[in-house]
Amino acid sequence: MNTTRGRDTARRGRRRTIIGLLLIGGLVLAAIAWPTLSAQVRAANWPKEQPRGPQHITARMEAVRDAVVKEFGPRGLEGAPGCYREEGGIAGGGEHPLGRACDFMLMPAGEKATGKPDALGEAIVAWVREHADEYGIWYVIYEQHIWSSRLPQQGWKLMEDRGSITQNHFDHVHISVY
C-alpha cells in the first residue's frame, strides 16, 4: 500500500513538473512573439489609403502634416513640407510616391541642422513618437537614425550612410504613415 501511494505521489510530482515546464515554455514563447504580434496588430489597425487631391497624399499623411505644421511651423520650419514626389529617392521608391511620407525641412537642403533647428528636429521627433498611435505613424527618420512604431522596443536604429546630408536626414525630419 505504501508503494502504491509513493508511486502516485511520484507521478503527481512528474506531472506538476511537466506542466510547470510547459507553462514556462509558453511564457517564454509569448515574450519572444509578443513584439512581432503587437506590430502586426498595430499595422492592421491602419488600412492602406490611396493618395488623393492635388497634393497626392493620403488623408492620414495630410492629417499628420497639418498637425506637425500647426504644432511646429511658427518655430522655424524651412518652407512647406515636401510630401509627394514621383521619385522616392531610394530603391523601390519608398513612401513619397505612395503619398504616405513628408519631409519637414529644418535647414536649406544640404545644410546640417545644429542649434535651434536641431532642437526643433528633436522636438518634432519626440512629438511624432508620442502621437504615433493616434495618427498611424509608421516610422520617423532623423540624423541617420530610424524609429518604427512596429518595433518601438528597438528604439532608434542607425541607418546606412546614403552619401549626403539630405539623404542621411541631417537637414530634415522624415515621417511615414501606414
C-alpha positions in Angstrom: 0.0 0.0 0.0 2.8 2.4 0.8 4.4 1.5 -2.5 1.3 2.4 -4.5 0.9 5.7 -2.6 4.6 6.5 -3.3 4.2 5.8 -7.0 1.1 8.0 -7.2 2.9 10.8 -5.4 5.9 10.5 -7.8 3.5 10.6 -10.8 1.8 13.7 -9.5 5.2 15.3 -9.0 6.3 14.5 -12.5 3.0 15.8 -13.9 3.4 19.0 -12.0 7.0 19.4 -13.2 5.9 18.8 -16.8 3.0 21.2 -16.5 5.3 23.8 -14.9 7.9 23.4 -17.7 5.2 23.7 -20.4 3.8 26.9 -18.7 7.3 28.4 -18.5 8.0 27.4 -22.2 4.7 29.1 -23.2 5.5 32.3 -21.3 9.0 32.4 -23.0 7.4 31.9 -26.4 4.8 34.6 -25.7 7.5 37.0 -24.6 9.5 36.4 -27.8 6.5 36.5 -30.1 4.7 39.5 -28.5 6.7 42.3 -30.2 6.0 40.8 -33.7 2.4 40.1 -32.9 1.8 43.6 -31.5 3.5 45.1 -34.5 1.2 43.2 -36.8 -1.9 44.2 -34.8 -0.7 47.9 -34.8 -0.3 47.9 -38.6 -3.6 46.1 -39.2 -5.4 48.9 -37.4 -4.4 51.2 -40.2 -5.7 50.1 -43.6 -3.9 51.3 -46.6 -5.2 54.5 -48.1 -4.9 55.9 -51.6 -3.4 59.3 -52.3 -6.0 62.0 -53.1 -6.3 65.5 -54.2 -3.8 67.8 -56.0 -1.1 67.2 -53.4 -1.3 63.4 -54.0 -1.1 62.4 -50.3 -3.3 60.1 -48.2 -5.8 61.6 -45.7 -3.7 60.2 -42.9 -0.5 61.8 -44.1 -2.3 65.1 -44.6 -3.6 64.9 -41.0 0.0 64.3 -39.7 1.4 67.1 -42.0 -1.2 69.6 -40.8 -0.7 68.6 -37.1 3.1 69.0 -37.3 2.9 72.3 -39.1 0.3 73.6 -36.6 2.5 72.5 -33.7 5.9 73.5 -35.0 5.5 75.6 -38.2 5.8 79.0 -36.5 9.1 77.9 -34.8 11.2 77.7 -37.9 10.4 75.0 -40.5 12.1 75.8 -43.8 9.1 76.3 -46.1 6.3 73.9 -46.8 6.8 70.2 -46.0 7.8 68.1 -49.1 5.5 65.2 -49.4 4.6 63.6 -52.7 7.2 63.1 -55.4 7.3 60.7 -58.3 10.9 59.6 -57.5 11.2 58.4 -53.9 14.9 58.7 -53.8 15.6 55.2 -52.7 15.5 51.7 -54.3 11.9 50.6 -54.6 10.6 54.2 -54.4 9.8 54.5 -50.7 6.7 56.1 -49.3 6.8 59.5 -51.0 5.5 58.2 -54.4 2.7 56.5 -52.5 1.6 59.7 -50.8 2.5 58.3 -47.3 5.5 60.4 -46.4 6.5 64.0 -45.8 9.9 65.7 -45.2 10.0 68.6 -42.7 13.0 70.7 -43.6 14.9 72.3 -40.7 17.6 73.9 -42.9 18.1 74.6 -46.6 18.8 71.3 -48.3 22.4 70.1 -47.7 23.0 72.2 -44.5 23.2 70.1 -41.3 20.7 71.2 -38.6 22.5 72.5 -35.5 21.5 74.6 -32.6 17.8 75.8 -32.7 17.0 73.9 -35.9 18.4 70.7 -34.4 16.4 71.2 -31.2 13.3 71.7 -33.4 14.0 68.4 -35.2 14.4 66.7 -31.8 11.1 68.2 -30.7 9.3 67.1 -33.8 10.7 63.6 -33.4 9.5 63.4 -29.8 6.1 64.6 -30.8 5.8 62.1 -33.6 6.7 59.2 -31.3 4.3 60.4 -28.6 1.4 60.6 -31.2 2.3 57.6 -33.3 -0.7 55.5 -32.3 -3.1 58.5 -32.6 -2.1 59.3 -36.2 -1.0 56.0 -37.6 2.7 56.9 -37.9 4.8 54.0 -39.2 8.3 55.4 -38.9 10.3 58.6 -38.5 13.9 59.2 -39.7 16.2 61.9 -38.4 20.0 62.2 -38.3 20.6 58.9 -40.0 18.5 57.0 -37.4 15.1 55.4 -37.8 12.4 54.6 -35.2 9.5 52.4 -36.2 6.1 52.1 -34.4 6.1 48.5 -35.5 9.2 47.8 -33.3 9.3 50.6 -30.7 11.2 48.4 -28.2 14.2 48.5 -30.6 14.4 52.3 -30.2 16.5 54.3 -32.6 18.4 52.3 -35.2 21.4 53.6 -37.1 20.8 53.6 -40.9 23.4 53.0 -43.6 25.2 56.0 -44.9 23.3 57.2 -48.0 26.0 59.7 -49.0 24.8 63.2 -48.2 23.4 65.5 -45.5 20.0 65.4 -47.1 19.9 61.6 -47.9 21.0 60.9 -44.3 18.3 63.2 -43.0 20.5 65.7 -41.1 18.6 68.7 -42.6 15.1 67.4 -42.2 12.7 65.0 -40.4 11.1 62.3 -42.5 7.7 61.0 -41.3 5.9 58.0 -42.9 2.4 56.7 -42.1 0.7 53.4 -42.6 
